[in-house]
Amino acid sequence: MVKISVLIVTRNAEKHILSCLKSIINQFPDNNGWELIIVDGMSKDKTRKIVEDYLKDKGVEYRVVDNPRFTLATGWNLGVSVAKGDYVVRPDAHAELLDNYILNGVAHLDKEPELVAVGGILITKSENLIGEVIAAVLSNPVGIGYSLFRVGVSKDTYTDTAVYAVYRKPVFSQVGGLNESLTRNQDIDFHRRILDDGHKIMTAADMKAVYHSRSTVKKFLKQGWQNGFWITKGETRHLNHLVPMFFCFGFIFVSIFCSWLLVIMMSIYFALVMCSYIFISKLYNPAKIILAALFTFTLHVTYGSGSIYGLIRRLF
């Protein structure tokens, strides 16, 4: 009998898919009561071959499902539709779940009936200097906002979203599944509907996962712009998602009407940002601190400008 369905939606993930699979199989030492569903967005690299070669002799109940539309939301809905478990887990292909992540999540759900989703804490890792600085930005509340699954929690905390969550499967049909019209931020929209339906979401202190951050500035900023753009397409639950947009509006206004004030504001901004990386992120290398501050500024601007563009598209 299948109790847990692990769902991986992937496309062209040959670099990290093997380490992801190994971390998942290690969650189930006895190899019983679970299934693995790989929803592949028609990968053009070796992702599918790596999956098949690794799993063929592992005794794992698994299947590979095609996702011709490529998008994450479509992939999640496809995977959930064929899942047989009472619980559905949704790790990313570029992540590794640490020991007992899934079973701890199920235990939390079994203990608290009002919970329908519980996720863990991300430990962001990188492969080079740029990636290391990006990882620092993505783990700093000034850089990414006060996202508890990124900055961490010391005790189990009810939150408005969760990463790599373990879900009760019925919640997908109760609130309508993932919104396939959204290219990004589908999880934020999905979790908003879960909360609006009266359920609870939690970030658990005993669930941890490794996340491999973007290793190039181009990919990092592209992700930021897309996140900012797509956050305007759903019904945002908290205004903090729109703070970068207001930052950009303020930046533009002050630049036009009061250039001397802009110098003061930017000096204060960069001083506060650099202090946050020294005292919160424990960065002490001057070059890394400066890079982190610059990346934070460009992230705020790209995210905010993406939101402005998305708002204009939504209105007109």
C-alpha positions as CSV (number, residue, x, y, z in Angstrom):
1,M,0.0,0.0,0.0
2,V,1.4,3.4,-1.0
3,K,1.2,6.0,1.8
4,I,3.6,8.6,0.4
5,S,4.0,9.9,-3.2
6,V,7.2,11.8,-3.9
7,L,6.7,14.1,-6.9
8,I,9.6,15.7,-8.9
9,V,8.8,18.0,-11.7
10,T,11.9,18.5,-13.8
11,R,13.3,19.7,-17.1
12,N,16.9,19.6,-18.2
13,A,18.2,18.9,-14.7
14,E,21.0,16.5,-15.4
15,K,23.4,18.4,-13.1
16,H,21.5,17.8,-9.9
17,I,18.9,15.1,-10.5
18,L,21.1,12.2,-9.3
19,S,21.9,13.8,-5.9
20,C,18.2,14.6,-5.6
21,L,17.2,11.0,-6.2
22,K,19.7,9.7,-3.8
23,S,18.5,12.0,-1.0
24,I,14.9,10.8,-1.6
25,I,15.7,7.1,-1.6
26,N,17.7,7.6,1.7
27,Q,14.4,8.8,3.2
28,F,13.0,5.3,3.1
29,P,15.5,2.7,4.4
30,D,13.0,-0.2,4.1
31,N,11.8,1.0,0.7
32,N,8.2,0.3,1.5
33,G,5.0,2.4,1.4
34,W,6.1,5.0,-1.1
35,E,6.3,5.8,-4.8
36,L,8.3,8.1,-6.9
37,I,6.8,10.1,-9.8
38,I,9.0,12.0,-12.2
39,V,7.2,14.5,-14.3
40,D,9.6,15.4,-17.1
41,G,9.1,18.5,-19.3
42,M,10.5,16.8,-22.3
43,S,14.2,17.2,-21.2
44,K,16.7,17.6,-24.0
45,D,19.7,16.7,-21.9
46,K,20.5,13.4,-20.1
47,T,17.9,13.9,-17.2
48,R,15.7,11.0,-18.2
49,K,18.5,8.6,-18.9
50,I,20.1,9.4,-15.5
51,V,16.7,8.7,-13.8
52,E,16.1,5.4,-15.6
53,D,19.7,4.1,-15.2
54,Y,19.8,4.9,-11.5
55,L,16.3,3.6,-10.5
56,K,16.2,0.5,-12.6
57,D,17.8,-1.8,-10.0
58,K,16.8,0.1,-6.8
59,G,13.5,-1.7,-6.3
60,V,11.6,1.6,-6.2
61,E,8.0,1.9,-7.5
62,Y,8.3,4.7,-9.9
63,R,7.0,6.1,-13.1
64,V,8.0,8.9,-15.6
65,V,5.2,11.1,-16.8
66,D,5.6,13.5,-19.8
67,N,4.8,17.2,-19.3
68,P,4.6,18.6,-22.9
69,R,3.5,22.0,-21.6
70,F,6.8,22.3,-19.6
71,T,5.4,24.5,-16.8
72,L,5.8,23.6,-13.2
73,A,2.1,24.0,-12.3
74,T,1.1,21.7,-15.1
75,G,3.7,19.2,-14.0
76,W,2.5,19.3,-10.4
77,N,-1.1,18.8,-11.4
78,L,-0.1,15.9,-13.7
79,G,1.8,14.3,-10.9
80,V,-0.9,14.7,-8.3
81,S,-3.5,13.2,-10.7
82,V,-1.6,9.9,-10.8
83,A,-0.3,9.9,-7.2
84,K,-1.6,7.0,-5.1
85,G,-0.4,8.1,-1.7
86,D,-2.3,9.8,1.1
87,Y,0.6,12.3,1.3
88,V,2.3,14.1,-1.6
89,V,5.8,15.6,-1.3
90,R,7.1,18.1,-3.8
91,P,10.9,18.5,-3.8
92,D,12.7,20.3,-6.6
93,A,15.2,18.5,-8.8
94,H,18.0,20.8,-7.7
95,A,17.5,20.1,-4.0
96,E,18.5,17.4,-1.6
97,L,16.3,16.4,1.3
98,L,18.3,15.8,4.5
99,D,17.7,12.9,6.9
100,N,14.1,12.1,7.8
101,Y,12.7,15.2,6.0
102,I,9.7,13.4,4.6
103,L,8.9,11.2,7.6
104,N,9.2,14.1,9.9
105,G,6.7,16.0,7.7
106,V,4.2,13.1,7.8
107,A,4.6,13.0,11.6
108,H,3.7,16.7,11.9
109,L,0.6,16.2,9.8
110,D,-0.5,13.2,11.8
111,K,0.0,15.1,15.0
112,E,-1.9,18.2,14.0
113,P,-5.2,17.6,12.0
114,E,-5.6,21.3,11.0
115,L,-2.3,21.2,9.2
116,V,-2.4,20.3,5.5
117,A,1.1,21.3,4.4
118,V,4.5,21.3,6.2
119,G,7.8,22.3,4.7
120,G,11.3,22.7,5.9
121,I,14.3,25.1,6.0
122,L,16.6,25.7,3.0
123,I,20.3,25.5,3.4
124,T,21.5,27.4,0.3
125,K,24.8,26.1,-1.3
126,S,26.8,27.3,-4.2
127,E,29.6,26.2,-6.6
128,N,31.7,29.4,-7.1
129,L,32.2,32.9,-5.7
130,I,29.3,34.3,-7.5
131,G,27.1,31.5,-6.4
132,E,28.3,31.9,-2.8
133,V,27.3,35.6,-2.8
134,I,24.0,34.7,-4.4
135,A,23.4,32.1,-1.7
136,A,24.1,34.8,1.0
137,V,21.6,37.1,-0.6
138,L,18.9,34.4,-0.8
139,S,19.4,33.6,2.9
140,N,19.4,37.2,4.2
141,P,16.1,38.8,5.2
142,V,17.2,42.1,3.7
143,G,18.0,40.5,0.4
144,I,15.0,38.2,0.0
145,G,12.5,39.4,2.6
146,Y,11.5,37.7,5.8
147,S,10.8,34.3,4.2
148,L,11.1,31.9,7.2
149,F,12.0,28.9,5.1
150,R,15.1,30.8,3.8
151,V,16.2,32.6,7.0
152,G,15.3,29.7,9.2
153,V,13.2,29.0,12.3
154,S,14.3,27.7,15.8
155,K,10.9,26.2,16.4
156,D,7.9,24.9,14.4
157,T,6.1,28.0,13.0
158,Y,2.8,28.6,11.2
159,T,3.6,30.4,8.0
160,D,1.9,31.6,4.8
161,T,4.0,29.4,2.5
162,A,6.3,26.4,2.7
163,V,9.1,25.0,0.6
164,Y,9.3,21.3,-0.5
165,A,6.2,20.7,1.5
166,V,4.6,17.4,2.5
167,Y,0.8,17.8,1.7
168,R,-2.3,15.9,2.5
169,K,-3.3,14.8,-0.9
170,P,-7.0,15.8,-0.6
171,V,-6.1,19.5,-0.3
172,F,-5.3,19.6,-4.0
173,S,-8.8,18.8,-5.0
174,Q,-10.3,20.9,-2.2
175,V,-8.7,24.2,-3.3
176,G,-8.4,23.4,-7.0
177,G,-4.7,22.4,-7.6
178,L,-2.0,24.6,-9.0
179,N,-2.9,27.6,-11.3
180,E,-1.6,26.6,-14.7
181,S,-1.9,30.2,-16.0
182,L,1.0,31.2,-13.8
183,T,4.5,30.6,-15.0
184,R,6.1,31.4,-11.6
185,N,4.8,31.9,-8.0
186,Q,2.3,29.0,-8.4
187,D,3.1,27.8,-4.9
188,I,2.4,31.2,-3.4
189,D,-1.0,31.3,-5.1
190,F,-1.7,27.7,-4.1
191,H,-0.8,28.3,-0.5
192,R,-2.9,31.5,-0.4
193,R,-6.0,29.4,-1.4
194,I,-5.1,26.8,1.2
195,L,-5.1,29.5,4.0
196,D,-8.3,31.1,2.6
197,D,-10.0,27.7,2.9
198,G,-9.3,27.7,6.6
199,H,-6.3,25.3,6.7
200,K,-2.8,25.8,8.2
201,I,0.7,25.6,6.8
202,M,3.8,25.2,8.8
203,T,7.6,25.5,8.5
204,A,9.2,22.8,10.7
205,A,12.5,23.2,12.5
206,D,13.4,19.5,12.1
207,M,13.0,19.4,8.3
208,K,16.0,20.7,6.3
209,A,17.0,20.6,2.6
210,V,19.9,21.7,0.6
211,Y,19.2,24.1,-2.3
212,H,21.7,24.7,-5.1
213,S,21.5,28.4,-5.9
214,R,22.0,30.0,-9.3
215,S,25.6,30.3,-10.2
216,T,25.5,33.2,-12.6
217,V,24.3,36.8,-12.3
218,K,22.2,36.5,-15.4
219,K,20.2,33.6,-14.1
220,F,19.8,35.2,-10.7
221,L,18.5,38.4,-12.1
222,K,16.2,36.7,-14.6
223,Q,14.7,34.7,-11.8
224,G,14.1,37.9,-9.8
225,W,12.5,39.7,-12.7
226,Q,10.2,36.7,-13.4
227,N,9.2,36.4,-9.7
228,G,8.4,40.1,-9.6
229,F,6.4,39.9,-12.8
230,W,4.3,36.8,-11.9
231,I,3.6,37.9,-8.3
232,T,1.2,40.5,-9.9
233,K,-0.8,37.8,-11.7
234,G,-2.2,36.2,-8.7
235,E,-3.9,37.6,-5.6
236,T,-1.0,38.4,-3.3
237,R,-1.8,37.8,0.4
238,H,0.9,40.1,1.8
239,L,2.1,43.5,0.7
240,N,5.7,42.5,1.4
241,H,5.7,40.8,-2.0
242,L,5.2,44.3,-3.5
243,V,7.8,46.2,-1.4
244,P,10.4,46.1,-4.3
245,M,7.9,47.7,-6.6
246,F,7.3,50.5,-4.2
247,F,11.1,50.8,-3.8
248,C,11.5,51.2,-7.6
249,F,8.7,53.8,-7.7
250,G,10.4,55.8,-4.9
251,F,13.8,55.4,-6.6
252,I,12.4,56.8,-9.9
253,F,10.5,59.7,-8.2
254,V,13.5,60.8,-6.1
255,S,15.8,60.5,-9.1
256,I,13.6,62.9,-11.1
257,F,12.7,65.5,-8.5
258,C,15.4,65.5,-5.9
259,S,18.8,64.1,-7.0
260,W,20.6,65.2,-3.8
261,L,18.2,63.3,-1.7
262,L,18.8,60.2,-3.8
263,V,22.5,60.3,-2.9
264,I,21.6,60.3,0.8
265,M,19.0,57.6,0.5
266,M,21.3,55.3,-1.5
267,S,24.1,55.9,1.0
268,I,21.9,54.8,3.9
269,Y,20.5,51.9,1.8
270,F,23.9,50.4,1.0
271,A,25.2,51.0,4.6
272,L,22.2,49.1,6.1
273,V,22.5,46.3,3.5
274,M,26.2,45.8,4.1
275,C,25.7,45.8,7.8
276,S,23.0,43.1,7.4
277,Y,25.5,40.9,5.6
278,I,28.1,41.4,8.3
279,F,25.9,40.9,11.4
280,I,23.2,38.5,10.0
281,S,25.0,36.5,7.3
282,K,28.4,36.7,9.0
283,L,30.2,37.8,5.8
284,Y,33.5,39.4,6.7
285,N,35.3,39.4,3.3
286,P,35.1,43.0,2.0
287,A,34.7,41.9,-1.6
288,K,31.9,39.5,-0.8
289,I,30.1,42.2,1.3
290,I,30.3,44.7,-1.5
291,L,29.1,42.1,-4.1
292,A,26.3,41.0,-1.9
293,A,25.1,44.6,-1.5
294,L,25.3,45.2,-5.2
295,F,23.4,41.9,-5.9
296,T,20.8,42.9,-3.4
297,F,20.2,46.3,-5.0
298,T,20.0,44.7,-8.5
299,L,17.6,42.0,-7.2
300,H,15.3,44.6,-5.6
301,V,15.4,46.7,-8.8
302,T,14.8,43.7,-11.2
303,Y,12.1,42.2,-9.0
304,G,10.4,45.6,-8.6
305,S,10.6,46.5,-12.2
306,G,9.2,43.1,-13.1
307,S,6.2,43.9,-10.7
308,I,5.7,47.3,-12.4
309,Y,5.7,45.7,-15.8
310,G,3.3,43.0,-14.6
311,L,1.0,45.6,-13.0
312,I,0.9,47.6,-16.3
313,R,0.1,44.4,-18.2
314,R,-2.6,43.5,-15.8
315,L,-4.2,47.0,-16.0
316,F,-3.9,47.5,-19.7
